[in-house]
Amino acid sequence: MIGKGNSAMERHCFRVAVAYMCVTFLIGVLLRMQFVFPLEGFSFGYVKHAHSHVGFLGWVFNGFFALAFRLFVLPEDRSWCWKMFLFCQLGVLGMLVAFPIQGYALWSIVFSTLHLLCSVLFVIRLVRRNRATRVAGFALKLGAWFLLISSVGPFALGPIMVSELRDTIWRDLGVYYYLHFQYNGWFVFFLIAAGLQVVRCQISNELEASVKRYLVLLAVAILLTYAQSALWVDGVEWVRSVACVGGALQLVAVVRLLWLVGRSEAWFSSRLASGLGRAAVGLFVLKVVLQFVVIFPSMEVLGTQHFMVIAFLHLVFLGVVTPLLWAWGIELGFLKEGIGLRIGIALFIVGAVISQLALVYLPLPGGLGWQPIPYLFDYMFYASVAMLVGGVAIGSRFGSTIKSD
């Protein structure tokens, strides 16, 4: 288990990450407010870019920085990695200012490129020099490859957004490319690596070999399931076959991995952290099942309808990654347990559930002839406010010590 210790560096990383989490929720409130109390001169598309980038790179990537410092970074590399962390914050702050003003343009591209280069350098160094176990290090390498693969998206998206290709299918395919390999690749494998590192004493050599095989199968499946992002493109019939194979392989790999490592002793000593972790794993399984059923023509709307896609992305971001980061924050002492933390998590859950149900329901009246729900956008706005208040309550519960091996 994990005993007591102290390190200001990773604690600061997690503080910064949670601050950006709250900023992400605040921008989400502003976006939802436009459907209820619209502001004049508000550029929805530009602010939405800021929302997604701050959520990805401010909250999630900084949260990964904190976990990496705690679990993987060698003592002699901490100073260099801290510098990369600071450069990444310059990139996030720049994007937070530039995107709402100009959208995808010179300065937003400059700051996003700065963050991308620093994050890639950090992850390459982390893969080459770390204190991970063999199986955790293997998962970390796969995650790093997906981070590198996903980075092609922003480099391609910049020229697309400033050319005549801006309003073609290539823009959407570029966005989906980046999102797919971030959400399904980098996020997933880094969190798997963190979990495997914590349960390292419970994995035998025989079990390790099996875990590695199914990690490879999962990686192959993730490469193939990018085809699901192109199901809406007309005239490309082979895409459906690739999507089918990828969805099936991913389901097999995830079920098998959970069978192999899910039977280990509790990954979290904290009851609250364990509950968050179980919920996140359950929603991750739901995400994999949805990616399997979307291959059937009758369920294709799940992967092609705009609000359904947004709901799916939020499922991963709000239902899987965010609770796991909170769980690790509690377990490692970044967050203090108490009534304030529990109230914050409860408010967030209520807001997230209402928001997800509303997103799923929005396209149904038009497609199935159901009656629209009055004031649905009002409910979504107040749900986002609940998530923001919950996030602020969680952010107020920083711990003064962190736990060590």
C-alpha positions as CSV (number, residue, x, y, z in Angstrom):
1,M,0.0,0.0,0.0
2,I,0.9,3.6,0.0
3,G,2.5,5.4,3.0
4,K,3.0,9.1,3.9
5,G,5.5,11.5,2.2
6,N,5.7,14.9,0.7
7,S,6.6,16.5,-2.7
8,A,5.6,20.1,-3.6
9,M,6.3,19.5,-7.3
10,E,3.6,17.0,-8.1
11,R,1.2,18.7,-5.7
12,H,1.6,22.0,-7.6
13,C,1.0,20.1,-10.9
14,F,-2.3,18.8,-9.6
15,R,-3.3,22.2,-8.2
16,V,-2.7,23.7,-11.6
17,A,-4.6,20.9,-13.3
18,V,-7.7,21.3,-11.0
19,A,-7.6,25.1,-11.6
20,Y,-7.9,24.4,-15.3
21,M,-10.6,21.9,-14.7
22,C,-12.6,24.7,-13.1
23,V,-11.9,27.0,-16.0
24,T,-13.0,24.3,-18.4
25,F,-16.3,24.0,-16.5
26,L,-16.7,27.8,-16.4
27,I,-16.3,28.0,-20.2
28,G,-18.8,25.2,-20.5
29,V,-21.3,27.3,-18.5
30,L,-20.7,30.2,-20.9
31,L,-21.3,28.0,-23.9
32,R,-24.5,26.6,-22.5
33,M,-25.6,30.1,-21.5
34,Q,-25.8,31.1,-25.2
35,F,-28.8,29.0,-25.6
36,V,-30.6,30.6,-22.6
37,F,-29.2,34.0,-22.0
38,P,-27.2,34.8,-25.2
39,L,-24.5,37.4,-25.1
40,E,-23.9,39.7,-28.1
41,G,-20.6,39.5,-29.8
42,F,-20.0,36.0,-28.3
43,S,-18.2,33.8,-30.8
44,F,-19.5,30.3,-29.9
45,G,-17.1,28.4,-32.2
46,Y,-14.0,30.3,-31.0
47,V,-14.9,29.8,-27.3
48,K,-15.6,26.1,-27.9
49,H,-12.1,25.7,-29.2
50,A,-10.8,27.2,-25.9
51,H,-13.1,24.9,-23.9
52,S,-11.8,21.7,-25.6
53,H,-8.1,22.7,-25.5
54,V,-8.1,23.8,-21.9
55,G,-10.0,20.7,-20.9
56,F,-7.6,18.4,-22.8
57,L,-4.3,20.1,-22.1
58,G,-4.9,22.1,-19.0
59,W,-6.9,19.6,-16.9
60,V,-6.1,16.1,-18.3
61,F,-2.5,16.6,-19.4
62,N,-1.5,18.4,-16.3
63,G,-3.2,15.8,-14.2
64,F,-1.1,13.2,-16.1
65,F,2.0,15.3,-15.3
66,A,1.2,15.0,-11.6
67,L,0.7,11.2,-11.9
68,A,3.9,10.9,-14.0
69,F,6.0,12.8,-11.4
70,R,4.6,10.6,-8.7
71,L,4.8,7.2,-10.4
72,F,7.3,7.3,-13.3
73,V,9.8,10.2,-13.4
74,L,13.3,9.4,-12.1
75,P,14.6,11.7,-9.3
76,E,17.4,13.0,-11.6
77,D,14.9,14.0,-14.3
78,R,12.4,15.9,-12.1
79,S,14.0,19.3,-12.8
80,W,14.0,18.9,-16.6
81,C,10.4,17.6,-16.5
82,W,9.4,20.6,-14.4
83,K,10.7,22.9,-17.0
84,M,8.6,21.1,-19.6
85,F,5.6,21.5,-17.4
86,L,6.1,25.3,-17.1
87,F,6.5,25.6,-20.9
88,C,3.3,23.7,-21.3
89,Q,1.5,26.2,-19.0
90,L,2.6,29.0,-21.3
91,G,1.0,27.1,-24.2
92,V,-2.3,26.5,-22.3
93,L,-2.5,30.2,-21.1
94,G,-1.8,31.4,-24.6
95,M,-4.5,29.2,-26.1
96,L,-7.0,30.3,-23.4
97,V,-6.5,33.9,-24.5
98,A,-6.0,33.4,-28.3
99,F,-8.8,30.9,-29.2
100,P,-11.7,33.1,-28.0
101,I,-10.3,36.1,-29.8
102,Q,-9.3,34.6,-33.2
103,G,-10.2,30.9,-33.3
104,Y,-7.7,28.8,-35.3
105,A,-5.3,31.5,-36.4
106,L,-1.7,32.5,-36.0
107,W,-1.3,32.9,-32.2
108,S,-3.6,30.0,-31.3
109,I,-1.6,27.8,-33.6
110,V,1.7,29.1,-32.2
111,F,0.7,28.3,-28.6
112,S,-0.9,24.9,-29.4
113,T,2.3,24.0,-31.3
114,L,4.4,25.1,-28.3
115,H,2.4,22.8,-26.0
116,L,2.5,20.0,-28.5
117,L,6.3,20.1,-28.9
118,C,6.9,20.3,-25.1
119,S,4.4,17.5,-24.3
120,V,6.0,15.2,-27.0
121,L,9.5,15.9,-25.6
122,F,8.3,15.2,-22.1
123,V,6.6,11.9,-23.0
124,I,9.6,10.7,-25.1
125,R,11.9,11.4,-22.2
126,L,9.5,9.7,-19.9
127,V,9.4,6.6,-22.1
128,R,13.1,6.4,-22.4
129,R,13.9,7.0,-18.7
130,N,11.5,6.0,-16.0
131,R,11.0,3.8,-13.0
132,A,8.0,1.9,-14.3
133,T,7.6,-1.8,-14.1
134,R,8.0,-3.8,-17.3
135,V,4.3,-4.1,-17.9
136,A,3.4,-0.5,-16.8
137,G,6.3,0.7,-19.0
138,F,4.9,-1.3,-21.9
139,A,1.5,0.4,-21.6
140,L,3.3,3.8,-21.2
141,K,5.1,3.2,-24.5
142,L,1.9,2.3,-26.3
143,G,0.3,5.5,-24.9
144,A,3.3,7.5,-26.1
145,W,2.9,6.1,-29.6
146,F,-0.7,7.2,-29.6
147,L,0.2,10.7,-28.4
148,L,2.7,10.9,-31.3
149,I,0.1,9.6,-33.8
150,S,-2.5,12.1,-32.6
151,S,-0.1,15.0,-32.9
152,V,-0.3,14.6,-36.7
153,G,-3.9,15.9,-36.4
154,P,-3.1,19.4,-35.1
155,F,-0.2,19.8,-37.6
156,A,-2.6,18.9,-40.4
157,L,-5.5,20.9,-39.0
158,G,-3.7,24.2,-39.0
159,P,-3.2,24.4,-42.8
160,I,-6.7,23.0,-43.3
161,M,-8.4,25.7,-41.1
162,V,-6.6,28.5,-43.0
163,S,-7.2,27.2,-46.5
164,E,-10.2,26.4,-48.8
165,L,-10.4,22.9,-47.2
166,R,-11.8,24.5,-44.0
167,D,-15.4,23.7,-45.0
168,T,-14.7,20.2,-46.4
169,I,-14.8,16.7,-44.9
170,W,-11.0,16.9,-44.3
171,R,-11.6,19.4,-41.5
172,D,-13.9,17.0,-39.7
173,L,-11.7,14.0,-40.3
174,G,-8.7,15.9,-39.0
175,V,-10.6,16.9,-35.8
176,Y,-11.9,13.3,-35.3
177,Y,-8.4,11.9,-35.9
178,Y,-6.9,14.0,-33.1
179,L,-9.8,13.3,-30.7
180,H,-9.9,9.6,-31.4
181,F,-6.2,8.9,-30.7
182,Q,-6.2,11.2,-27.7
183,Y,-9.4,9.8,-26.1
184,N,-9.1,6.2,-27.1
185,G,-5.3,5.9,-27.2
186,W,-3.2,8.3,-25.2
187,F,-5.7,8.8,-22.3
188,V,-6.5,5.1,-22.0
189,F,-3.0,3.7,-22.1
190,F,-1.6,6.3,-19.7
191,L,-4.3,5.5,-17.2
192,I,-3.7,1.8,-17.7
193,A,0.0,2.3,-17.1
194,A,-0.7,4.2,-13.9
195,G,-2.9,1.4,-12.6
196,L,-0.5,-1.3,-13.5
197,Q,2.3,0.6,-11.8
198,V,0.3,0.8,-8.6
199,V,-0.5,-3.0,-8.5
200,R,3.0,-4.0,-9.6
201,C,3.5,-6.4,-6.7
202,Q,0.4,-8.4,-7.7
203,I,1.4,-9.2,-11.3
204,S,3.4,-12.4,-11.9
205,N,5.6,-13.0,-14.9
206,E,3.0,-15.3,-16.5
207,L,0.2,-12.7,-15.9
208,E,2.5,-10.0,-17.3
209,A,2.9,-11.8,-20.6
210,S,-0.9,-12.2,-21.0
211,V,-1.5,-8.5,-20.1
212,K,1.0,-7.4,-22.8
213,R,-0.6,-9.5,-25.5
214,Y,-4.0,-8.0,-24.8
215,L,-2.6,-4.5,-24.6
216,V,-1.2,-5.0,-28.1
217,L,-4.6,-6.3,-29.3
218,L,-6.2,-3.2,-27.7
219,A,-3.7,-1.0,-29.5
220,V,-4.5,-2.6,-32.9
221,A,-8.2,-2.3,-32.2
222,I,-7.8,1.4,-31.5
223,L,-6.0,2.0,-34.8
224,L,-8.8,0.2,-36.6
225,T,-11.7,2.0,-34.8
226,Y,-10.7,5.3,-36.2
227,A,-12.7,4.1,-39.2
228,Q,-15.8,4.6,-37.0
229,S,-15.1,8.3,-37.2
230,A,-15.6,8.1,-41.0
231,L,-18.8,6.1,-41.1
232,W,-20.7,9.2,-42.2
233,V,-18.5,9.6,-45.4
234,D,-20.5,8.5,-48.5
235,G,-19.1,6.0,-51.0
236,V,-16.4,4.4,-48.8
237,E,-17.9,0.9,-48.1
238,W,-14.7,-0.7,-46.9
239,V,-14.6,1.7,-43.9
240,R,-17.5,-0.2,-42.3
241,S,-15.6,-3.5,-42.5
242,V,-12.6,-2.0,-40.8
243,A,-14.8,-0.4,-38.1
244,C,-16.5,-3.7,-37.4
245,V,-13.2,-5.5,-36.9
246,G,-11.9,-2.7,-34.7
247,G,-15.0,-2.6,-32.5
248,A,-15.0,-6.4,-32.0
249,L,-11.3,-6.6,-31.2
250,Q,-11.5,-3.7,-28.8
251,L,-14.3,-5.4,-26.9
252,V,-12.4,-8.7,-26.7
253,A,-9.2,-7.0,-25.5
254,V,-11.0,-4.9,-22.8
255,V,-13.0,-7.8,-21.4
256,R,-9.9,-9.9,-21.3
257,L,-7.7,-7.2,-19.6
258,L,-10.4,-6.6,-17.0
259,W,-10.5,-10.4,-16.3
260,L,-6.7,-10.5,-15.9
261,V,-6.0,-7.5,-13.7
262,G,-9.5,-6.6,-12.4
263,R,-9.3,-9.4,-10.0
264,S,-6.3,-7.9,-8.1
265,E,-6.7,-6.5,-4.6
266,A,-8.4,-3.1,-4.3
267,W,-6.4,-0.6,-6.3
268,F,-7.5,2.2,-3.9
269,S,-7.3,2.1,-0.2
270,S,-9.8,5.0,0.1
271,R,-13.4,4.0,-0.1
272,L,-14.3,7.2,-2.0
273,A,-11.5,6.7,-4.5
274,S,-12.4,3.1,-5.0
275,G,-16.0,4.1,-5.8
276,L,-14.9,6.7,-8.3
277,G,-12.5,4.1,-9.9
278,R,-15.3,1.5,-10.2
279,A,-17.6,4.0,-11.7
280,A,-15.0,5.1,-14.2
281,V,-14.2,1.5,-15.2
282,G,-17.9,0.7,-15.6
283,L,-18.4,3.8,-17.9
284,F,-15.3,2.8,-19.8
285,V,-16.9,-0.6,-20.5
286,L,-20.0,1.2,-21.7
287,K,-17.8,3.3,-24.0
288,V,-16.3,0.2,-25.5
289,V,-19.8,-1.5,-25.9
290,L,-21.0,1.7,-27.7
291,Q,-18.1,1.5,-30.0
292,F,-19.0,-2.1,-30.8
293,V,-22.8,-1.5,-31.4
294,V,-22.2,1.5,-33.6
295,I,-20.9,-0.8,-36.3
296,F,-24.5,-2.0,-36.9
297,P,-26.4,0.1,-39.4
298,S,-29.4,0.5,-37.1
299,M,-27.1,2.0,-34.4
300,E,-25.0,4.1,-36.8
301,V,-26.6,7.3,-35.5
302,L,-24.6,7.0,-32.3
303,G,-21.4,7.7,-34.3
304,T,-22.7,10.1,-36.9
305,Q,-25.2,12.5,-35.2
306,H,-23.5,15.6,-33.8
307,F,-25.1,15.6,-30.3
308,M,-24.5,11.9,-29.9
309,V,-20.8,12.4,-30.7
310,I,-20.5,15.2,-28.2
311,A,-22.3,13.0,-25.6
312,F,-19.7,10.2,-26.3
313,L,-16.8,12.5,-26.0
314,H,-18.2,13.8,-22.7
315,L,-18.7,10.2,-21.5
316,V,-15.0,9.6,-21.8
317,F,-13.9,12.9,-20.5
318,L,-16.3,13.4,-17.7
319,G,-17.2,9.8,-16.9
320,V,-13.9,8.0,-17.3
321,V,-10.8,10.3,-17.2
322,T,-12.0,12.9,-14.7
323,P,-13.2,10.5,-12.0
324,L,-10.0,8.5,-12.3
325,L,-7.9,11.6,-11.9
326,W,-9.9,12.5,-8.8
327,A,-9.5,8.9,-7.5
328,W,-5.7,9.0,-7.9
329,G,-5.8,12.5,-6.4
330,I,-7.5,11.2,-3.3
331,E,-5.4,8.1,-3.1
332,L,-2.1,9.9,-3.4
333,G,-3.1,12.7,-1.0
334,F,-3.6,15.5,-3.5
335,L,-7.2,15.9,-2.4
336,K,-8.4,15.7,1.2
337,E,-11.5,13.6,1.9
338,G,-14.4,15.2,3.7
339,I,-17.9,16.4,3.3
340,G,-16.9,19.3,1.0
341,L,-15.3,16.9,-1.4
342,R,-18.2,14.5,-1.4
343,I,-20.7,17.4,-1.9
344,G,-18.6,18.6,-4.8
345,I,-18.5,15.2,-6.5
346,A,-22.2,14.7,-5.9
347,L,-23.0,18.1,-7.6
348,F,-20.7,17.2,-10.5
349,I,-22.4,13.8,-10.9
350,V,-25.9,15.3,-10.9
351,G,-24.9,18.0,-13.4
352,A,-23.1,15.5,-15.7
353,V,-25.9,13.0,-15.7
354,I,-28.5,15.6,-16.6
355,S,-26.2,17.1,-19.3
356,Q,-25.6,13.7,-20.9
357,L,-29.3,12.7,-20.9
358,A,-30.1,16.0,-22.5
359,L,-27.5,15.6,-25.2
360,V,-28.7,12.1,-26.0
361,Y,-32.4,13.3,-26.1
362,L,-31.8,16.3,-28.3
363,P,-31.8,14.5,-31.7
364,L,-34.6,12.0,-30.8
365,P,-37.7,14.2,-31.4
366,G,-36.6,14.8,-35.0
367,G,-35.5,11.3,-35.6
368,L,-38.2,9.3,-33.8
369,G,-41.1,11.8,-33.7
370,W,-40.9,12.2,-29.9
371,Q,-42.1,15.4,-28.2
372,P,-39.4,17.9,-27.4
373,I,-38.9,18.6,-23.7
374,P,-39.7,22.2,-22.8
375,Y,-36.8,24.2,-21.5
376,L,-34.3,21.4,-22.2
377,F,-31.5,23.9,-22.9
378,D,-32.3,25.6,-19.6
379,Y,-31.8,22.3,-17.8
380,M,-28.5,21.8,-19.6
381,F,-27.4,25.3,-18.6
382,Y,-28.2,24.7,-14.9
383,A,-26.6,21.3,-15.1
384,S,-23.3,22.9,-16.3
385,V,-23.6,25.4,-13.4
386,A,-23.9,22.4,-11.0
387,M,-20.8,20.9,-12.5
388,L,-18.9,24.2,-12.1
389,V,-19.9,24.5,-8.4
390,G,-19.0,20.9,-7.8
391,G,-15.6,21.4,-9.5
392,V,-14.9,24.5,-7.4
393,A,-15.8,22.5,-4.2
394,I,-13.5,19.7,-5.2
395,G,-10.7,22.2,-6.0
396,S,-11.0,23.6,-2.5
397,R,-10.0,20.3,-1.0
398,F,-6.3,20.2,-1.7
399,G,-4.2,18.1,0.6
400,S,-1.1,19.3,2.5
401,T,0.8,16.0,2.1
402,I,1.0,13.3,-0.5
403,K,1.4,9.6,-0.1
404,S,4.5,7.7,-1.1
405,D,5.5,4.1,-1.7
